[in-house]
């Protein structure tokens, strides 16, 4: 057969084109990625919008106007891309990536900004309603000292007020200027005795002032005074908040901590992906090279798509991108293993590719959709970084499907149709000596595998006992030790303090005690991290003091998270609901695509995997936070992926059996299906485990527990797919066989190559 060199040339040019585009634009693409708080440092806060006065109600317009006010205030901070989102339940989430002074950000956001001018008896003379909107500015007086200038709507009113004040005795002829005066708590008589009074200034008035301009000076000394004057002017121009803001969640990450986490995780990910490429090329030869090229395109397209939807990349998001490589690899492996099987029974290269391509398509679709269900549920019920993880996971699944199904098949098709490789099957990992002659009539079930001597069904009872022991042990451990729940679920404050190896836990505890905020518990995380936990929320002043102190001592601010009890309860409820809905969605889809006897064992296997992860975390006292739930749902997707692929092969073997006349045939189908797909299962999980292990040992400590959860789940997932799900299906199928009185018609031939399921 004539070799079509033009197809090889087209393939080479296509590969060169893909790699050239990636090489020339990858740097700019990465530069355009919006980094989350955990990667560049910053501040995040979730506010509950509440009425100022009892009896008032908060409606959508009040929340909208509050968000607009916050947005105008954020501009003062110089944050390049602030993210202000209105959430259900009258909540506003503010994310300020890259902000340097988190104390200033907090003050600007939460300050009521209601200016009042009062007399010494605290009676209101003028209020913010008397000011021209946007008329405040920061200027300098004759002594070049900072001051704030205000414009009044009615100069006559100001003249009348100053005239009345000027006639009072000395010491009482003062106009006291307040920001956020609290009735019943603040008073001039008390504050004037303090070295740092709450009011801004209290100038004396000796004569009526006939002007629309008010100059506030004094109390703005030095660089801090200038900054305070600028903030007051900005706050007045942004308008007073029409509501009360209660902080129910906050998270802060130092810029240095974020940059280090990014470097560690990206490095671990790149090494992991490179090892996956090497493994694929070594095991699958030419198709492995094609996979390496298309996986490169997958990573590039996923980042491009993420930028187009203005996604915010977080540490879990990077993990989702890297784990998406596993999904893309799996789609390739499913088809490559099928090509090898078809070649081994004697088909030529074109026939093998055509049959493998058709047989693997719906397997890949089923596997991707079930994982997508978990991603969508995560997106709906997740918050903040978890939602970012879900976004990247969903995008990764879509892009892996596009590259692995369309691009891989297109490139592989060009190479195969060139006829160059017809007599060179070693390029596809198949030796001529391992092939049957097509005239022998052999089928895939006749092929030998490395697992032929192992009787999976015969050892099923042992696996059930092992799982039972693990579950029982897990229940006992959980009943004694409970889960080590993080503040995401228990509420309180957590501070990750980077010490650069310059301090012990005891020294950090001593520093915190000196600040009068001794922690309830302290642990280490990695080599240079001390984690301090508090059962109660720390105040804004305490958080600021802690950040300033440790930045001065060790050169970086601690990453501090604060969660209120209401948020902790909601996260726990959402986590349980997410798991339930994801499981239900997978059951429904698997029931429609397969049968309920396959769907039910699949979900029981998922519950088994989730519980094993929980038990391991309980035994080793690893902290369970919101990213653990993301890990559990990810494993739900991966585990069902593996189970669905195996059940797909079971369905294919059932078609060939047509009529089951004895229970041993069911055992044969299970063993045959597992042996045929086990290499694919091992290779797929192995490629993902390579990446996850590197994330565990080289990635950021911020996602260490997340990575450990994934590792445990991956191992448990392949175990449950092989030894739990299919064995349970076998039990259910045998019961159906007995009810059918000894003969079970599984499939009936309708037309040639068109078979319809009857049960």
Secondary structure, DSSP 8 states (H G I E B T S, - for coil): ----HHHHHHHHHHHHHHHHHHHHHHHHHHHTSEE-HHHH-EEEEEEEEE-SSTT----HHHHHHHHHHHHHHHHHHT-TT-EEEEETTTEEEEEEET-S-HHHHHHHHH----EEEE-TT--EEEEGGGB-TT--EEEE-TTS-EEEEEEBS-HHHHHHHHHHHHTS-TTT-EEEEEES--TTT--HHHHTTSTT-SSSEEEE--S----SEEEEESS--HHHHHHHHHHHHHHHHH---SSEEEEEEEEEE-HHHHHHHHHHHHHHHHHHHHHHHHHHHHHHTHHHHHHHHHHHHHHHHHHHHHHHTT-EE-HHHHHHHHHHHHHHHHHHHHHHHHHHHHHHTT--HHHHHHHHHHHHHHHHHHHHHHHHHHHHHHHHH--THHHHHHHHHHHHHHHHHIIIIIIHHHHHHHHHHTSTTTT-GGGGT--GGG---GGG---GGGS--TTTT--TTTTHHHHHHHHHHHHHHHHHHHHHH--EE-HHHH-EEEEEEE-TTS--HHHHHHHHHHTT---SEEEE-SSSEEEEEESS---HHHHHHHHHHHHHHHSS--EEEEE-HHHHHHHHHHHHHHHHHHHHHHHHHHHHHS-HHHHHHHHHHHHHHHHHHHHHHHHTT-EE-HHHHHHHHHHHHHHHHHHHHHHHHHHHHHHHH-EE-SHHHHHHHHHHHHHHHHHHHHHHHHHHHHHHHHHHHHS-GGGHHHHHHHHHHHHHHHHHIIIIIHHHHHHHHHHHHHHTTT-EE-EEEEETTEEEE--
